[in-house]
Amino acid sequence: MCAAADRDRSERKRDANLLTFCSWLEHSSWVTVISNTAWLYAIFEVLHYFSLFVLVGSIVVVDLGVLGAVGRRQTVAQLAEQLFPWMWAGFGIAVLSGFVMFATGAIAYFPDKVFRVKMLVIMLAVIFAIGVERNVPKWARSPQIPVGAKLVALISLLLWLGAILAGVEISAISGLG
């Protein structure tokens, strides 16, 4: 019983520290300027959505290639080689622009369960994307793409779909964004 109480107290302290950080972040001068300047915030929003289109679009094409649904004129390895640099560029811009958008409302986003689910799903989706990226050359050398590879690609597609839906639902469910 004492260990559970200590763990609960420790979690509340951690959350309080993170909320303090979120408050500091949201009230930083550069964040305040962005959140109070409509056109500047809009630039970050457009960058975020555009980079997500590039990121998710390139992943979807490679995943569909692993599944055998696209890229019949070239191998899935060739397709991946062309698209993974775009995926990582999109990922980098999405992380930076997403952080800026988070920072403008950090106090509200931090405790929001839908936002946390979205971040968890994105983390899992990135892990699966890395798994696909690292294994595509090996899978492409096989006479036929292994069933396990196809399952990984399918899960990757479903995770990115879940991330998009969670992102869209933040405003609908929580009223944030």
Buried (B, 14 or more C-beta within 10 A) or exposed (E): EEEEEEEEEEEEEEEEEEBEEBEEBBEEEEBEEBBEEEEEBEBBBEBBEBBBEBBBBBBBBBBBBBBEEBBEEEBBBBBBBBBBEBBBBBBEBBBBBBEBBBBBBBEBBBEBEBBEBBBBBBEBBBEBBEBBBEBBEEBBEEEEBEEEBBEBBBBBBBBBBBBBEBBEBBEEEBEEB
